[in-house]
Amino acid sequence: MNSRRFHTLLAAMLYVVFAVFLIWPILIQRAPDQAAEVQRIASQHDAITSALEAASAAVVAPSPSARASPSAASATATPLPPPTVPSPTPATPLSPTPATPHTVWVANTQGGGVFLRNSPHEGDRANASAIAENTPLTVTGELVEGDGQQWWPVTTPDGDAGYVPQPYTTEKDPQAPPAPLVPDQAK
């Protein structure tokens, strides 16, 4: 607290000194005949400066023995509370995470089927052959974003794992066996 008081008094003293040095030339330029007013301001400045100097001398610094004593420091030290760090907010999934794996069927491919991808990207095909329309796929996670569309992570009936674009699936059982593939129509 003494240090704060000292700095406050020092700031006030500097303010007064700068104010007088800024006002003095203005007063002399504007009103050379008002020398008495200038003298009054100067005497007020001297009085204020003296009072500030006396007040700053009254601020007592701690003695060297008080600064060197570890017991005095530990007696007044209070531990700071640990910083609060907000816990990360999980990203909102695009669809609810399935509680248990569920099934989607290949659909909307105009008979061409869909390629299984290694990652949710168009050019990352897992194999050369397409999965036929109406083939059941087991969904193994939530929808993910990739190449501007949604992808299901799935496992095929043969046990291959990968991703298929969500638009080429349906959650409604077509109740039909997988259809034969139409050449050059795979998605």
Backbone torsions as a table, in degrees:
resi	resn	phi	psi	omega
1	MET	NA	-37.6	178.8
2	ASN	-62.5	-38.9	179.1
3	SER	-64.5	-40.0	178.7
4	ARG	-63.8	-43.0	-179.7
5	ARG	-64.1	-42.6	179.2
6	PHE	-60.2	-46.0	-178.8
7	HIS	-66.6	-35.0	177.2
8	THR	-64.9	-45.8	179.7
9	LEU	-65.3	-41.4	179.0
10	LEU	-62.2	-42.8	178.4
11	ALA	-63.4	-40.8	179.0
12	ALA	-64.3	-41.0	-179.6
13	MET	-64.4	-44.9	179.0
14	LEU	-64.0	-36.7	177.6
15	TYR	-60.9	-46.2	-178.6
16	VAL	-64.2	-43.7	-178.7
17	VAL	-62.4	-47.1	179.8
18	PHE	-65.7	-39.3	179.4
19	ALA	-60.8	-43.6	-179.2
20	VAL	-66.3	-42.0	-179.7
21	PHE	-68.9	-25.1	176.0
22	LEU	-81.4	-35.8	-177.2
23	ILE	-78.6	-37.2	-175.2
24	TRP	-53.0	-52.8	-179.1
25	PRO	-64.0	-33.5	179.7
26	ILE	-65.5	-45.2	-179.9
27	LEU	-64.0	-39.3	-179.0
28	ILE	-68.3	-39.6	-179.9
29	GLN	-69.2	-41.8	-173.4
30	ARG	-78.8	-38.1	-172.8
31	ALA	-139.4	78.2	179.6
32	PRO	-63.6	-22.7	-179.6
33	ASP	-82.8	-2.9	-179.4
34	GLN	-101.3	44.9	-178.5
35	ALA	-62.1	-31.1	179.8
36	ALA	-64.9	-39.8	178.6
37	GLU	-64.9	-40.9	178.6
38	VAL	-63.8	-42.0	178.9
39	GLN	-63.6	-38.9	179.7
40	ARG	-63.8	-43.2	179.2
41	ILE	-64.2	-40.8	179.5
42	ALA	-64.2	-40.3	179.4
43	SER	-68.8	-35.4	175.4
44	GLN	-64.7	-39.5	178.0
45	HIS	-60.7	-45.3	-179.8
46	ASP	-62.2	-41.5	-179.6
47	ALA	-65.4	-43.0	-179.7
48	ILE	-66.8	-43.1	178.8
49	THR	-60.4	-42.8	179.0
50	SER	-63.1	-43.3	180.0
51	ALA	-63.4	-41.2	179.2
52	LEU	-66.6	-39.0	178.0
53	GLU	-64.9	-40.6	178.4
54	ALA	-65.3	-40.3	-180.0
55	ALA	-67.5	-40.0	179.7
56	SER	-68.7	-29.8	176.8
57	ALA	-71.6	-25.6	-179.3
58	ALA	-74.6	-19.1	178.2
59	VAL	-71.8	121.6	-174.9
60	VAL	-101.1	128.8	175.8
61	ALA	-79.7	151.3	178.5
62	PRO	-64.3	148.4	-179.1
63	SER	-70.6	155.2	-179.9
64	PRO	-59.9	-32.9	-179.2
65	SER	-68.2	-34.6	178.4
66	ALA	-69.9	-34.2	179.6
67	ARG	-72.0	-33.4	-175.1
68	ALA	-84.7	-13.2	-175.5
69	SER	-80.9	114.7	179.4
70	PRO	-69.6	-28.4	-179.1
71	SER	-69.0	-34.3	177.9
72	ALA	-67.0	-39.5	-179.8
73	ALA	-68.2	-39.8	-178.4
74	SER	-73.1	-24.9	179.8
75	ALA	-71.7	-29.9	-177.0
76	THR	-101.9	-9.9	-177.6
77	ALA	-75.2	134.5	175.0
78	THR	-119.5	132.3	-178.5
79	PRO	-67.8	144.0	176.5
80	LEU	-81.2	146.0	176.4
81	PRO	-67.6	151.4	179.2
82	PRO	-64.0	146.6	179.9
83	PRO	-64.7	143.6	178.5
84	THR	-91.4	122.9	178.7
85	VAL	-114.4	121.2	-179.9
86	PRO	-64.9	141.2	178.5
87	SER	-73.3	144.7	-178.4
88	PRO	-64.1	138.6	178.3
89	THR	-88.4	123.8	-179.3
90	PRO	-66.0	147.4	178.0
91	ALA	-65.8	143.7	178.9
92	THR	-74.4	122.3	179.4
93	PRO	-66.4	153.5	-179.8
94	LEU	-71.4	-25.7	172.8
95	SER	-143.1	159.6	-179.2
96	PRO	-60.1	141.6	176.9
97	THR	-67.8	126.3	-178.5
98	PRO	-64.2	134.0	178.9
99	ALA	-65.3	-39.4	175.2
100	THR	-132.8	155.5	178.3
101	PRO	-55.5	140.2	177.1
102	HIS	-125.9	175.2	-172.8
103	THR	-111.5	138.4	167.4
104	VAL	-123.6	160.5	-179.2
105	TRP	-120.5	145.2	175.3
106	VAL	-64.5	130.6	-176.9
107	ALA	-153.4	170.3	172.9
108	ASN	62.2	28.9	-178.2
109	THR	-107.2	5.7	-178.4
110	GLN	55.1	34.3	176.3
111	GLY	87.3	-4.9	-176.4
112	GLY	-84.9	-16.1	-176.9
113	GLY	77.6	-174.1	-177.6
114	VAL	-136.5	145.9	177.3
115	PHE	-85.9	139.9	172.0
116	LEU	-79.1	134.1	179.1
117	ARG	-110.7	149.8	176.1
118	ASN	-71.1	-28.7	179.8
119	SER	-141.8	168.0	-177.9
120	PRO	-76.4	59.8	179.1
121	HIS	-140.9	140.9	-176.3
122	GLU	-53.4	-44.2	-171.6
123	GLY	-86.3	8.3	-174.6
124	ASP	-108.5	59.5	-177.7
125	ARG	-67.3	137.2	-179.2
126	ALA	-80.7	-31.1	179.4
127	ASN	-151.3	171.8	-174.6
128	ALA	-82.3	-19.6	-177.3
129	SER	-102.4	148.4	-179.4
130	ALA	-87.0	159.0	175.4
131	ILE	-91.1	127.6	-173.9
132	ALA	-68.2	153.2	176.4
133	GLU	-60.0	146.2	-177.5
134	ASN	75.4	4.9	177.6
135	THR	-74.0	129.1	177.8
136	PRO	-74.9	140.1	177.1
137	LEU	-127.4	137.6	178.4
138	THR	-90.9	120.0	178.7
139	VAL	-76.6	128.6	-175.4
140	THR	-110.0	1.5	-179.9
141	GLY	-167.2	-162.7	-178.8
142	GLU	-94.0	165.1	177.5
143	LEU	-60.0	142.8	175.8
144	VAL	-127.5	157.1	-179.4
145	GLU	-93.4	139.4	175.1
146	GLY	-169.3	132.7	-179.2
147	ASP	53.6	36.3	176.0
148	GLY	76.0	13.7	177.0
149	GLN	-143.2	172.0	-178.7
150	GLN	-93.8	143.0	-178.0
151	TRP	-129.7	137.7	172.8
152	TRP	-92.6	132.0	167.1
153	PRO	-79.6	126.5	-173.0
154	VAL	-137.5	166.3	169.6
155	THR	-124.5	133.9	-179.7
156	THR	-81.6	167.1	175.6
157	PRO	-59.2	-24.9	178.1
158	ASP	-82.4	-4.5	179.5
159	GLY	93.5	3.0	177.5
160	ASP	-76.1	137.5	179.9
161	ALA	-110.4	145.9	178.3
162	GLY	174.9	-153.2	-176.8
163	TYR	-128.2	145.1	171.7
164	VAL	-130.6	145.9	178.6
165	PRO	-64.4	133.4	-178.2
166	GLN	-58.9	-34.9	179.3
167	PRO	-62.6	-20.0	-179.0
168	TYR	-99.7	27.7	175.4
169	THR	-135.3	163.0	172.8
170	THR	-139.6	149.1	177.6
171	GLU	-93.7	-1.2	178.6
172	LYS	-96.7	125.5	-179.3
173	ASP	-64.1	120.1	179.6
174	PRO	-72.7	-10.1	-179.6
175	GLN	49.9	41.1	177.1
176	ALA	-140.5	149.3	177.9
177	PRO	-68.6	160.5	177.0
178	PRO	-53.6	135.2	-177.5
179	ALA	-83.4	155.2	175.0
180	PRO	-65.3	148.0	-178.7
181	LEU	-74.1	142.3	173.5
182	VAL	-96.6	121.6	-177.1
183	PRO	-55.4	143.0	175.2
184	ASP	61.0	23.6	177.7
185	GLN	-117.3	5.0	-176.6
186	ALA	-65.3	145.8	-176.8
187	LYS	-105.5	NA	NA
